[in-house]
Amino acid sequence: MEITLFYTSLITLLAIFLAYKVGIARGKSKTLLGEGDSSSLLQAIRSHGNLVEYAPLAMIMLGLLEISGVDQLKLHLLGSVFFVCRILHAYGLSISSESTPYRMVGTLGSWIVMLAMALYGIYVYII
């Protein structure tokens, strides 16, 4: 489970960083609950929230694939692409509330990695 531990640790560091950005945005806007009228606070909240919504399933899938004996190179590929995609999404959302190429690639890439893990998990179960 060392590979899953590594990528979950990276995702956790990213989550802490994004939560910190929410705290900074809350301080600047003097908004303790919700997003108030602050677009930048809403962007920070959604950037963190989106990571927290997707990462648990992805890390669970990565761990289950690792336990199932999937090749380490494949696990590193899945984990690293997911991590980079989440960074791209967070960056894209931080620079604009509109759609950006970073946000789009981050979102689609995350979905593709998660879909690949789910389908590979089904494949591993069947064979």
N, CA, C and O of each residue as an XYZ file, in Angstrom:
508
protein
N       0.817     -1.208      0.000
C       0.000      0.000      0.000
C       0.859      1.270      0.000
O       0.346      2.367      0.225
N       2.155      1.124     -0.250
C       3.037      2.286     -0.229
C       2.707      3.288     -1.335
O       2.826      4.496     -1.131
N       2.298      2.799     -2.494
C       1.985      3.700     -3.609
C       0.758      4.535     -3.281
O       0.754      5.748     -3.491
N      -0.268      3.900     -2.774
C      -1.476      4.634     -2.389
C      -1.173      5.612     -1.265
O      -1.689      6.729     -1.262
N      -0.349      5.208     -0.320
C       0.058      6.105      0.764
C       0.732      7.350      0.200
O       0.461      8.463      0.652
N       1.601      7.170     -0.775
C       2.311      8.293     -1.377
C       1.341      9.266     -2.039
O       1.399     10.466     -1.772
N       0.458      8.774     -2.893
C      -0.456      9.668     -3.608
C      -1.519     10.267     -2.687
O      -1.938     11.408     -2.885
N      -1.950      9.517     -1.699
C      -2.897     10.077     -0.730
C      -2.213     11.178      0.083
O      -2.846     12.172      0.439
N      -0.944     11.007      0.371
C      -0.188     12.045      1.082
C      -0.075     13.307      0.235
O      -0.245     14.414      0.747
N       0.208     13.152     -1.047
C       0.278     14.317     -1.938
C      -1.072     15.027     -2.025
O      -1.140     16.255     -1.971
N      -2.137     14.251     -2.160
C      -3.489     14.819     -2.239
C      -3.827     15.542     -0.930
O      -4.462     16.596     -0.946
N      -3.403     14.976      0.190
C      -3.652     15.612      1.486
C      -2.939     16.952      1.585
O      -3.510     17.927      2.074
N      -1.702     17.007      1.126
C      -0.975     18.284      1.120
C      -1.691     19.308      0.238
O      -1.798     20.478      0.605
N      -2.176     18.873     -0.916
C      -2.926     19.769     -1.794
C      -4.207     20.244     -1.109
O      -4.561     21.419     -1.208
N      -4.900     19.347     -0.419
C      -6.134     19.716      0.294
C      -5.848     20.749      1.382
O      -6.614     21.697      1.554
N      -4.760     20.572      2.109
C      -4.393     21.530      3.157
C      -4.068     22.889      2.534
O      -4.487     23.926      3.050
N      -3.327     22.884      1.431
C      -2.995     24.128      0.737
C      -4.265     24.845      0.275
O      -4.392     26.056      0.454
N      -5.198     24.106     -0.316
C      -6.441     24.719     -0.801
C      -7.312     25.198      0.358
O      -7.972     26.230      0.241
N      -7.324     24.472      1.467
C      -8.058     24.924      2.652
C      -7.447     26.211      3.200
O      -8.166     27.110      3.638
N      -6.128     26.293      3.173
C      -5.436     27.514      3.599
C      -5.865     28.699      2.728
O      -6.116     29.794      3.232
N      -5.946     28.464      1.412
C      -6.382     29.525      0.508
C      -7.814     29.968      0.814
O      -8.140     31.148      0.679
N      -8.664     29.033      1.222
C     -10.024     29.394      1.641
C      -9.955     30.286      2.872
O     -10.649     31.301      2.942
N      -9.134     29.921      3.831
C      -8.986     30.719      5.051
C      -8.486     32.127      4.765
O      -8.976     33.096      5.344
N      -7.519     32.237      3.878
C      -6.997     33.557      3.500
C      -8.095     34.382      2.826
O      -8.265     35.563      3.127
N      -8.832     33.758      1.920
C      -9.913     34.462      1.221
C     -11.018     34.873      2.193
O     -11.611     35.942      2.047
N     -11.292     34.028      3.182
C     -12.285     34.381      4.201
C     -11.832     35.602      5.000
O     -12.626     36.499      5.283
N     -10.564     35.627      5.354
C     -10.032     36.763      6.097
C     -10.107     38.058      5.300
O     -10.475     39.104      5.835
N      -9.755     37.984      4.018
C      -9.778     39.183      3.173
C     -11.200     39.723      2.986
O     -11.429     40.932      2.948
N     -12.154     38.776      2.871
C     -13.539     39.214      2.621
C     -14.330     39.389      3.920
O     -15.476     39.837      3.903
N     -13.706     39.030      5.043
C     -14.377     39.091      6.348
C     -15.696     38.305      6.332
O     -16.717     38.757      6.850
N     -15.638     37.126      5.726
C     -16.807     36.258      5.607
C     -16.516     34.961      6.354
O     -15.662     34.179      5.936
N     -17.222     34.735      7.452
C     -16.963     33.544      8.260
C     -17.768     32.331      7.811
O     -17.362     31.194      8.051
N     -18.905     32.564      7.161
C     -19.765     31.459      6.733
C     -20.259     31.734      5.323
O     -20.643     32.855      4.992
N     -20.243     30.689      4.496
C     -20.670     30.873      3.117
C     -19.611     31.613      2.321
O     -18.444     31.658      2.709
N     -20.035     32.200      1.189
C     -19.073     32.928      0.371
C     -19.360     34.423      0.297
O     -18.605     35.180     -0.313
N     -20.461     34.841      0.926
C     -20.795     36.263      0.901
C     -20.925     36.752     -0.527
O     -21.530     36.086     -1.367
N     -20.362     37.908     -0.799
C     -20.378     38.468     -2.146
C     -19.025     38.312     -2.839
O     -18.781     38.939     -3.870
N     -18.164     37.499     -2.291
C     -16.794     37.388     -2.790
C     -16.653     36.280     -3.827
O     -16.799     35.097     -3.519
N     -16.370     36.680     -5.041
C     -16.124     35.712     -6.115
C     -14.864     34.894     -5.839
O     -14.837     33.687     -6.080
N     -13.823     35.554     -5.334
C     -12.573     34.836     -5.067
C     -12.742     33.823     -3.941
O     -12.128     32.757     -3.972
N     -13.566     34.143     -2.947
C     -13.831     33.182     -1.872
C     -14.603     31.980     -2.412
O     -14.294     30.835     -2.080
N     -15.603     32.246     -3.241
C     -16.366     31.141     -3.838
C     -15.457     30.246     -4.671
O     -15.577     29.023     -4.616
N     -14.558     30.835     -5.434
C     -13.619     30.046     -6.236
C     -12.733     29.188     -5.336
O     -12.499     28.016     -5.633
N     -12.245     29.755     -4.253
C     -11.384     28.999     -3.331
C     -12.157     27.866     -2.671
O     -11.646     26.754     -2.533
N     -13.388     28.153     -2.265
C     -14.231     27.126     -1.636
C     -14.477     25.974     -2.607
O     -14.355     24.807     -2.236
N     -14.822     26.303     -3.848
C     -15.128     25.254     -4.820
C     -13.893     24.482     -5.234
O     -13.974     23.284     -5.509
N     -12.758     25.145     -5.283
C     -11.522     24.458     -5.626
C     -11.201     23.395     -4.572
O     -10.865     22.259     -4.904
N     -11.309     23.780     -3.313
C     -11.082     22.829     -2.215
C     -12.176     21.774     -2.185
O     -11.893     20.582     -2.067
N     -13.416     22.209     -2.292
C     -14.544     21.276     -2.237
C     -14.507     20.247     -3.351
O     -14.809     19.074     -3.132
N     -14.137     20.685     -4.547
C     -14.091     19.755     -5.662
C     -13.042     18.675     -5.440
O     -13.272     17.506     -5.751
N     -11.897     19.064     -4.905
C     -10.863     18.072     -4.588
C     -11.397     17.067     -3.567
O     -11.237     15.857     -3.726
N     -12.026     17.583     -2.530
C     -12.526     16.724     -1.459
C     -13.664     15.812     -1.953
O     -13.881     14.736     -1.395
N     -14.373     16.231     -2.975
C     -15.443     15.401     -3.532
C     -14.904     14.243     -4.361
O     -15.458     13.145     -4.318
N     -13.832     14.470     -5.115
C     -13.318     13.451     -6.030
C     -12.198     12.590     -5.454
O     -12.136     11.393     -5.734
N     -11.321     13.178     -4.660
C     -10.128     12.466     -4.200
C     -10.408     11.196     -3.395
O      -9.710     10.201     -3.592
N     -11.406     11.183     -2.490
C     -11.601      9.951     -1.722
C     -11.884      8.723     -2.593
O     -11.295      7.664     -2.377
N     -12.770      8.857     -3.564
C     -13.052      7.713     -4.444
C     -11.814      7.295     -5.223
O     -11.527      6.106     -5.362
N     -11.080      8.286     -5.731
C      -9.888      7.966     -6.512
C      -8.841      7.248     -5.655
O      -8.226      6.284     -6.111
N      -8.636      7.710     -4.419
C      -7.623      7.083     -3.571
C      -8.075      5.697     -3.093
O      -7.255      4.792     -2.943
N      -9.373      5.538     -2.858
C      -9.888      4.207     -2.515
C      -9.670      3.254     -3.683
O      -9.213      2.126     -3.494
N      -9.999      3.709     -4.891
C      -9.799      2.862     -6.074
C      -8.324      2.513     -6.254
O      -7.983      1.366     -6.542
N      -7.450      3.508     -6.082
C      -6.018      3.257     -6.226
C      -5.553      2.209     -5.211
O      -4.795      1.301     -5.552
N      -6.005      2.338     -3.977
C      -5.638      1.379     -2.942
C      -6.149     -0.021     -3.222
O      -5.435     -1.003     -3.020
N      -7.379     -0.108     -3.685
C      -7.938     -1.426     -3.998
C      -7.222     -2.079     -5.183
O      -7.003     -3.290     -5.197
N      -6.864     -1.266     -6.168
C      -6.098     -1.806     -7.289
C      -4.720     -2.269     -6.828
O      -4.214     -3.294     -7.285
N      -4.123     -1.508     -5.921
C      -2.808     -1.901     -5.386
C      -2.907     -3.210     -4.625
O      -2.064     -4.091     -4.795
N      -3.925     -3.349     -3.790
C      -4.133     -4.598     -3.047
C      -4.372     -5.769     -3.997
O      -3.986     -6.903     -3.713
N      -5.009     -5.478     -5.123
C      -5.317     -6.527     -6.103
C      -4.108     -6.945     -6.922
O      -4.199     -7.862     -7.738
N      -2.982     -6.284     -6.715
C      -1.754     -6.692     -7.387
C      -1.512     -6.045     -8.738
O      -0.733     -6.563     -9.538
N      -2.162     -4.926     -9.006
C      -1.937     -4.220    -10.266
C      -0.488     -3.737    -10.301
O       0.069     -3.332     -9.280
N       0.104     -3.784    -11.473
C       1.493     -3.391    -11.697
C       1.785     -1.994    -11.129
O       0.985     -1.070    -11.268
N       2.945     -1.871    -10.491
C       3.314     -0.610     -9.844
C       3.400      0.554    -10.825
O       3.013      1.673    -10.489
N       3.895      0.308    -12.013
C       3.988      1.372    -13.010
C       2.607      1.916    -13.359
O       2.431      3.127    -13.490
N       1.633      1.029    -13.509
C       0.262      1.462    -13.808
C      -0.318      2.272    -12.651
O      -1.003      3.272    -12.867
N      -0.042      1.838    -11.429
C      -0.530      2.567    -10.257
C       0.087      3.957    -10.182
O      -0.607      4.930     -9.886
N       1.384      4.057    -10.449
C       2.046      5.361    -10.438
C       1.492      6.254    -11.552
O       1.310      7.456    -11.355
N       1.233      5.678    -12.692
C       0.668      6.456    -13.795
C      -0.705      7.003    -13.410
O      -0.982      8.186    -13.610
N      -1.556      6.154    -12.864
C      -2.894      6.585    -12.447
C      -2.821      7.639    -11.343
O      -3.492      8.668    -11.421
N      -2.018      7.387    -10.329
C      -1.907      8.311     -9.206
C      -1.317      9.649     -9.608
O      -1.811     10.697     -9.189
N      -0.272      9.626    -10.409
C       0.371     10.880    -10.791
C      -0.493     11.702    -11.734
O      -0.559     12.924    -11.601
N      -1.153     11.055    -12.680
C      -2.027     11.803    -13.588
C      -3.198     12.406    -12.814
O      -3.570     13.554    -13.056
N      -3.778     11.649    -11.890
C      -4.875     12.192    -11.087
C      -4.399     13.406    -10.290
O      -5.079     14.431    -10.252
N      -3.242     13.292     -9.660
C      -2.710     14.394     -8.848
C      -2.464     15.646     -9.703
O      -2.846     16.749     -9.315
N      -1.832     15.471    -10.851
C      -1.569     16.605    -11.738
C      -2.886     17.218    -12.216
O      -3.006     18.441    -12.290
N      -3.857     16.391    -12.535
C      -5.162     16.897    -12.975
C      -5.841     17.715    -11.884
O      -6.463     18.738    -12.172
N      -5.727     17.276    -10.644
C      -6.340     18.049     -9.557
C      -5.619     19.386     -9.366
O      -6.257     20.385     -9.033
N      -4.315     19.418     -9.570
C      -3.583     20.683     -9.501
C      -4.034     21.601    -10.634
O      -4.280     22.788    -10.417
N      -4.142     21.051    -11.840
C      -4.592     21.850    -12.978
C      -5.980     22.427    -12.740
O      -6.232     23.597    -13.025
N      -6.877     21.600    -12.216
C      -8.233     22.072    -11.943
C      -8.215     23.202    -10.925
O      -8.859     24.231    -11.127
N      -7.492     23.019     -9.848
C      -7.427     24.043     -8.796
C      -6.825     25.335     -9.340
O      -7.311     26.424     -9.036
N      -5.778     25.219    -10.136
C      -5.162     26.407    -10.719
C      -6.142     27.101    -11.667
O      -6.317     28.318    -11.606
N      -6.770     26.333    -12.529
C      -7.719     26.910    -13.475
C      -8.858     27.629    -12.791
O      -9.295     28.685    -13.249
N      -9.340     27.071    -11.704
C     -10.429     27.697    -10.959
C      -9.936     28.915    -10.185
O     -10.706     29.843     -9.937
N      -8.668     28.923     -9.804
C      -8.148     30.067     -9.039
C      -7.913     31.291     -9.917
O      -7.929     32.415     -9.416
N      -7.695     31.094    -11.216
C      -7.412     32.240    -12.076
C      -8.657     32.821    -12.732
O      -8.621     33.938    -13.247
N      -9.762     32.071    -12.720
C     -10.983     32.579    -13.344
C     -12.185     31.779    -12.873
O     -12.101     30.571    -12.653
N     -13.308     32.476    -12.721
C     -14.538     31.760    -12.379
C     -15.178     31.158    -13.631
O     -16.114     30.363    -13.541
N     -14.663     31.545    -14.793
C     -15.131     30.979    -16.060
C     -14.330     29.711    -16.364
O     -13.364     29.389    -15.674
N     -14.748     29.008    -17.400
C     -14.019     27.822    -17.818
C     -12.653     28.216    -18.366
O     -12.538     29.161    -19.146
N     -11.631     27.494    -17.958
C     -10.278     27.700    -18.470
C      -9.766     26.365    -18.997
O     -10.274     25.314    -18.607
N      -8.772     26.388    -19.874
C      -8.205     25.115    -20.346
C      -7.668     24.262    -19.196
O      -7.791     23.038    -19.218
N      -7.073     24.911    -18.193
C      -6.536     24.172    -17.047
C      -7.657     23.446    -16.295
O      -7.539     22.275    -15.936
N      -8.718     24.167    -16.079
C      -9.859     23.590    -15.352
C     -10.479     22.449    -16.142
O     -10.816     21.405    -15.583
N     -10.630     22.655    -17.459
C     -11.237     21.630    -18.300
C     -10.367     20.372    -18.366
O     -10.868     19.257    -18.217
N      -9.074     20.555    -18.586
C      -8.158     19.403    -18.636
C      -8.120     18.707    -17.280
O      -8.115     17.478    -17.209
N      -8.092     19.489    -16.210
C      -8.078     18.907    -14.871
C      -9.316     18.080    -14.581
O      -9.227     16.983    -14.030
N     -10.469     18.609    -14.955
C     -11.721     17.895    -14.732
C     -11.812     16.639    -15.587
O     -12.033     15.543    -15.072
N     -11.640     16.805    -16.896
C     -11.742     15.652    -17.798
C     -10.684     14.605    -17.497
O     -10.959     13.406    -17.542
N      -9.471     15.056    -17.189
C      -8.404     14.114    -16.850
C      -8.723     13.317    -15.598
O      -8.484     12.111    -15.543
N      -9.265     13.995    -14.592
C      -9.646     13.304    -13.351
C     -10.728     12.268    -13.626
O     -10.662     11.141    -13.134
N     -11.721     12.658    -14.412
C     -12.795     11.719    -14.750
C     -12.259     10.514    -15.522
O     -12.651      9.376    -15.261
N     -11.370     10.771    -16.465
C     -10.814      9.676    -17.277
C     -10.003      8.720    -16.404
O     -10.115      7.503    -16.547
N      -9.188      9.268    -15.502
C      -8.396      8.412    -14.606
C      -9.326      7.587    -13.714
O      -9.111      6.389    -13.529
N     -10.354      8.228    -13.163
C     -11.277      7.502    -12.291
C     -12.054      6.443    -13.071
O     -12.285      5.343    -12.569
N     -12.453      6.770    -14.285
C     -13.138      5.788    -15.139
C     -12.208      4.624    -15.447
O     -12.621      3.465    -15.392
N     -10.957      4.926    -15.770
C      -9.985      3.865    -16.053
C      -9.793      2.960    -14.846
O      -9.729      1.739    -14.987
N      -9.701      3.556    -13.655
C      -9.535      2.747    -12.442
C     -10.767      1.874    -12.202
O     -10.639      0.703    -11.842
N     -11.944      2.434    -12.399
C     -13.178      1.658    -12.191
C     -13.261      0.502    -13.188
O     -13.564     -0.628    -12.804
N     -12.995      0.779    -14.451
C     -13.064     -0.281    -15.465
C     -11.977     -1.329    -15.237
O     -12.210     -2.523    -15.426
N     -10.788     -0.877    -14.828
C      -9.706     -1.820    -14.549
C     -10.047     -2.670    -13.329
O      -9.722     -3.856    -13.278
N     -10.699     -2.058    -12.356
C     -11.141     -2.814    -11.184
C     -12.145     -3.899    -11.560
O     -12.077     -5.020    -11.056
N     -13.061     -3.564    -12.434
C     -14.034     -4.561    -12.913
C     -13.319     -5.651    -13.688
O     -13.635     -6.831    -13.537
N     -12.363     -5.271    -14.513
C     -11.573     -6.232    -15.296
C     -10.824     -7.185    -14.364
O     -10.849     -8.400    -14.563
N     -10.160     -6.633    -13.349
C      -9.414     -7.453    -12.384
C     -10.343     -8.433    -11.680
O      -9.960     -9.574    -11.420
N     -11.543     -8.004    -11.376
C     -12.513     -8.864    -10.695
C     -12.944    -10.012    -11.616
O     -13.055    -11.157    -11.179
N     -13.179     -9.700    -12.872
C     -13.696    -10.700    -13.808
C     -12.657    -11.757    -14.152
O     -12.987    -12.938    -14.269
N     -11.382    -11.336    -14.318
C     -10.378    -12.333    -14.715
C      -9.873    -13.033    -13.535
O      -9.019    -13.911    -13.656
